Structures are given as C-alpha cells and as structure tokens.
C-alpha cells in the first residue's frame, strides 16, 4: 500500500507507509476476552463497543514512523485504527483539507461478513461535537479534479491580465495539477472500500478521510484535540476515543529515512 498522501508546496509524499502497515499488524493478534461494550445509554440504539486501553482486547502503541495505533478485538472482529502524530499540522498543508486515519478490519468467523464504509464517522469532541462522515473516495477524487480545473482556468485569466507574471503562474499551476493528480491516485488506490469478509478474505485495510471544512472546525487547533472514530460493523459500532497528542505536550520522534 502506498503511504498517506501529504501535500507540501512541492507535492511530496510522506515516507514510510510500508513500515506503518507492518507495524500495525501485530496489534490485532492478542486473542483475549475482548473489549467491553460501551455503557453510554444516551448513545443510540445500536450497541457500541468502546476502546479502552485498560480493557482486555484493547491495545495502544507508538511506532517509530510517527504513528499511534489503537487496536481492539470483540468477538470475531478486530479493528486497528492508526493516525499520524502530526496529522493536525498536515491538515492545513493540503490543498483539500481533510483528516485521515488508517483502518484495518479483520474477521475470524467461519461465515461471511459484509463490511461497509459509508457510515464511518469522526466526532470532533472539542468543536461542538461536530460529526463528519467519511468522504466517498470517488466523489472526493472528482472534487479534487474539478477544483484543480477551476484553479487552472482562474490562473489563465490572471495571466491575461498580468502577462508579466506568466512564468510564475504557470509554475504554480503545474505544481498544483501534479499535486492533485497524486492525491487522486492515492485516494483511488488506498482508500478503505466496502467488501465481504470471510475465511478466504479475512482482512481489509485502507485510509478513511474526513472533511474539516466546517464553520465549527476552526483553522487553528487546540493544544490537545479529542476525537471519536466510529466504525459500524455487524450491527455494532466500534468506538475509538483518542487525543492528539495522547498526552499534553507530547512530541513523537520519527525514524529518519
């Protein structure tokens, strides 16, 4: 799997996703009694299974590529969520603002399990508890293309008015189109997709993106943000409450490539 796409002004990709995927695999291995269902009666009618590091079947770890990993087994279903320690900073460096998490789902039952992605959601706890559902990969990719086309046309109009800036504008548009193409390729190849799990196909993994384009989500983050990722599976909701950073002021050192 390719690494999570992160655009800088030069459109460079992050290094080390291969290491991230390898690092997260052991997190789903412990065969314990399983996570405990959430007792939040105000939540909805769908039963929830909530991650808690103190509960059997729940794990937390840091990897030297700069990611946090939250794992949880409940009955025959295991889910690991991974997030970049610098995800908050990276949101604002992308041409399309989104928050990304890597989700790995495993099924060890003998039957089949239909897994869908359209109702996966992320709650921004400190921002009026705004809940964003996951972006549809195909619709998002189309939006990226449309936005790039519009910016290209806008730059062409500006060059007509200011021909002396033609070289500068053309260089900007070239970089923008390259970045957009890389993002579209990443989304197309690496997004989490709906699938049927079973003995012959026990695992699925991919990136899930959430828009941060909301009046309730400001351009500046708090020193420590809180989130709840919710993944509906087999009639239950797997909840992953997490913070960035996990501890106030924590800075994770990354392995140099």
C-alpha positions as CSV (number, residue, x, y, z in Angstrom):
1,X,0.0,0.0,0.0
2,X,1.3,3.5,-0.7
3,X,1.8,6.0,2.0
4,X,-0.7,8.6,3.1
5,X,-0.7,11.5,0.7
6,X,0.5,14.7,2.2
7,X,0.9,17.7,0.0
8,X,3.6,20.4,0.6
9,X,4.2,23.2,-1.8
10,X,6.3,20.7,-3.8
11,X,3.7,17.9,-3.5
12,X,6.0,15.4,-1.8
13,X,4.5,12.2,-0.4
14,X,5.2,11.0,3.1
15,X,7.7,8.2,3.5
16,X,7.3,5.0,5.4
17,X,3.7,3.8,5.0
18,X,5.0,0.3,4.3
19,X,6.6,0.4,7.8
20,X,3.3,1.6,9.2
21,X,1.3,-1.2,7.8
22,X,3.9,-3.8,9.0
23,X,4.0,-2.1,12.4
24,X,0.2,-2.3,12.9
25,X,-0.3,-6.0,12.1
26,X,0.7,-7.4,15.5
27,X,-1.8,-5.1,17.2
28,X,-4.7,-7.4,16.2
29,X,-3.1,-10.6,17.3
30,X,-3.8,-10.9,21.0
31,X,-6.7,-13.4,21.4
32,X,-8.2,-12.1,24.7
33,X,-11.6,-11.9,26.1
34,X,-12.4,-8.9,24.0
35,X,-13.3,-5.2,24.5
36,X,-16.2,-4.2,26.7
37,X,-19.4,-2.8,25.3
38,X,-20.0,0.9,26.0
39,X,-22.5,1.7,28.7
40,X,-23.4,5.1,27.4
41,X,-27.2,4.9,27.4
42,X,-27.5,8.3,25.7
43,X,-25.9,6.9,22.6
44,X,-28.1,5.4,20.2
45,X,-29.9,2.2,19.9
46,X,-27.1,0.4,18.0
47,X,-24.9,-1.3,20.6
48,X,-21.4,0.2,20.9
49,X,-18.1,-1.4,21.7
50,X,-15.7,1.2,23.1
51,X,-11.9,1.1,23.1
52,X,-10.3,1.5,26.5
53,X,-6.6,0.6,27.0
54,X,-7.5,-0.9,30.4
55,X,-9.9,-3.4,28.9
56,X,-9.0,-6.9,27.6
57,X,-8.6,-7.0,23.8
58,X,-7.6,-3.3,23.6
59,X,-4.1,-2.2,22.7
60,X,-2.2,1.1,22.2
61,X,1.3,1.6,20.8
62,X,3.5,4.1,19.1
63,X,5.7,3.2,16.1
64,X,8.9,4.8,15.1
65,X,7.5,6.1,11.9
66,X,5.4,8.6,13.9
67,X,2.0,6.9,14.2
68,X,-0.2,6.0,17.1
69,X,-2.1,2.6,16.8
70,X,-5.3,1.7,18.6
71,X,-6.4,-1.9,18.4
72,X,-9.5,-3.7,19.6
73,X,-10.9,-7.2,19.4
74,X,-14.5,-8.0,20.1
75,X,-15.9,-11.5,19.4
76,X,-14.8,-12.4,15.9
77,X,-14.0,-8.8,14.8
78,X,-10.7,-7.0,15.2
79,X,-10.1,-3.4,14.2
80,X,-7.0,-1.3,14.3
81,X,-7.0,2.5,13.8
82,X,-3.8,4.3,13.1
83,X,-3.2,8.1,13.0
84,X,-0.2,10.2,12.2
85,X,1.2,12.1,15.2
86,X,1.4,15.2,13.0
87,X,-2.0,14.8,11.4
88,X,-3.3,18.1,12.8
89,X,-0.4,20.1,11.3
90,X,-0.7,18.3,8.0
91,X,-4.4,19.1,7.5
92,X,-3.5,22.7,6.8
93,X,-0.9,21.9,4.2
94,X,-3.2,20.1,1.9
95,X,-5.0,21.7,-1.0
96,X,-8.1,19.9,0.1
97,X,-8.5,20.0,3.9
98,X,-9.1,16.5,5.4
99,X,-8.3,14.5,8.4
100,X,-7.1,10.9,7.7
101,X,-6.9,7.6,9.7
102,X,-5.8,4.2,8.6
103,X,-8.3,1.4,9.4
104,X,-7.6,-2.3,9.4
105,X,-10.5,-4.7,9.9
106,X,-10.1,-8.4,10.5
107,X,-12.7,-11.2,10.7
108,X,-12.0,-14.6,12.2
109,X,-15.5,-16.1,11.9
110,X,-16.4,-19.1,9.8
111,X,-19.2,-17.3,7.9
112,X,-19.2,-14.1,5.9
113,X,-19.4,-10.5,7.0
114,X,-20.4,-7.6,4.7
115,X,-18.4,-4.6,5.7
116,X,-19.5,-1.1,4.6
117,X,-17.7,2.2,4.9
118,X,-20.3,4.9,4.2
119,X,-21.3,5.3,7.8
120,X,-17.9,5.5,9.4
121,X,-17.7,8.9,11.2
122,X,-15.3,11.1,13.2
123,X,-16.5,13.3,16.0
124,X,-14.5,16.5,16.8
125,X,-15.2,16.5,20.5
126,X,-13.9,20.0,21.3
127,X,-15.6,21.6,18.4
128,X,-19.3,21.4,19.4
129,X,-19.0,17.6,18.9
130,X,-19.3,18.1,15.2
131,X,-19.6,14.7,13.5
132,X,-18.2,14.2,9.9
133,X,-19.0,11.1,8.0
134,X,-16.2,9.7,5.8
135,X,-15.6,11.1,2.4
136,X,-16.7,9.0,-0.6
137,X,-13.4,8.3,-2.4
138,X,-14.8,8.6,-5.9
139,X,-16.8,11.8,-5.2
140,X,-13.8,13.3,-3.4
141,X,-11.5,12.4,-6.2
142,X,-13.9,14.1,-8.7
143,X,-14.0,17.2,-6.5
144,X,-10.2,17.4,-6.4
145,X,-10.2,17.3,-10.2
146,X,-12.9,19.9,-10.5
147,X,-11.1,22.2,-8.1
148,X,-7.8,21.8,-10.0
149,X,-9.5,22.6,-13.3
150,X,-11.1,25.7,-11.8
151,X,-7.8,26.9,-10.4
152,X,-6.2,26.3,-13.8
153,X,-8.9,28.4,-15.5
154,X,-8.5,31.1,-12.9
155,X,-4.8,31.3,-13.4
156,X,-5.2,31.6,-17.1
157,X,-7.5,34.6,-16.6
158,X,-5.0,36.2,-14.3
159,X,-2.2,35.7,-16.9
160,X,-4.3,37.5,-19.4
161,X,-4.5,40.5,-17.1
162,X,-0.9,40.3,-15.9
163,X,1.3,38.7,-18.7
164,X,4.4,39.7,-16.9
165,X,3.5,37.0,-14.3
166,X,3.0,34.3,-16.8
167,X,6.1,32.2,-15.8
168,X,5.3,32.4,-12.1
169,X,1.6,31.5,-12.6
170,X,2.4,28.6,-15.0
171,X,4.8,27.1,-12.5
172,X,2.2,27.3,-9.8
173,X,-0.5,25.7,-11.9
174,X,1.9,22.9,-13.0
175,X,2.7,22.1,-9.3
176,X,-1.0,22.2,-8.4
177,X,-2.0,19.9,-11.2
178,X,0.8,17.5,-10.2
179,X,-0.3,17.5,-6.5
180,X,-3.9,17.0,-7.5
181,X,-3.1,14.0,-9.7
182,X,-1.0,12.4,-6.9
183,X,-3.9,12.9,-4.4
184,X,-6.4,11.3,-6.8
185,X,-4.1,8.4,-7.4
186,X,-3.6,7.9,-3.7
187,X,-7.3,8.0,-3.0
188,X,-8.2,5.7,-5.8
189,X,-5.6,3.0,-4.8
190,X,-5.5,3.2,-1.0
191,X,-9.0,4.2,0.3
192,X,-10.9,1.7,2.5
193,X,-13.6,0.1,0.4
194,X,-16.7,-1.9,1.1
195,X,-16.1,-5.7,0.9
196,X,-17.2,-9.1,2.1
197,X,-15.0,-10.7,4.7
198,X,-14.8,-14.4,5.3
199,X,-12.3,-17.3,5.7
200,X,-11.0,-16.6,2.1
201,X,-10.8,-12.9,2.6
202,X,-10.4,-12.2,6.4
203,X,-8.9,-8.7,6.3
204,X,-9.4,-5.3,4.6
205,X,-7.4,-2.2,5.2
206,X,-7.3,1.4,3.8
207,X,-7.3,5.1,4.6
208,X,-10.5,6.9,5.6
209,X,-10.7,10.7,5.0
210,X,-12.9,13.2,6.8
211,X,-13.5,16.8,5.7
212,X,-12.6,19.5,8.1
213,X,-14.4,22.1,6.1
214,X,-16.9,23.3,8.7
215,X,-17.6,26.6,10.4
216,X,-17.4,24.7,13.7
217,X,-13.9,23.5,13.0
218,X,-11.5,26.4,13.1
219,X,-8.3,26.9,11.1
220,X,-6.3,26.6,14.4
221,X,-6.3,23.5,16.6
222,X,-6.3,23.4,20.3
223,X,-3.2,22.2,22.1
224,X,-4.8,18.8,22.6
225,X,-7.6,17.7,20.4
226,X,-10.1,14.9,21.2
227,X,-11.8,12.7,18.6
228,X,-14.1,9.7,18.5
229,X,-13.9,7.4,15.5
230,X,-16.9,5.2,15.0
231,X,-16.9,2.2,12.7
232,X,-20.2,0.3,12.3
233,X,-19.6,-3.4,11.8
234,X,-22.1,-6.3,12.0
235,X,-24.8,-4.4,13.9
236,X,-22.4,-2.8,16.4
237,X,-20.5,0.4,16.5
238,X,-16.8,0.2,17.3
239,X,-15.8,3.4,19.0
240,X,-12.2,4.7,19.3
241,X,-11.8,7.8,21.5
242,X,-8.4,9.3,21.0
243,X,-6.4,12.5,21.6
244,X,-3.7,14.3,19.6
245,X,-1.3,14.3,21.2
246,X,-2.3,11.4,23.6
247,X,-0.6,13.3,26.4
248,X,-0.4,17.1,26.6
249,X,2.7,18.5,25.1
250,X,3.9,15.1,23.8
251,X,6.2,15.2,20.8
252,X,6.9,11.9,19.0
253,X,10.4,11.4,17.4
254,X,10.3,9.9,14.0
255,X,12.7,7.4,12.4
256,X,14.8,9.1,9.8
257,X,14.6,7.6,6.3
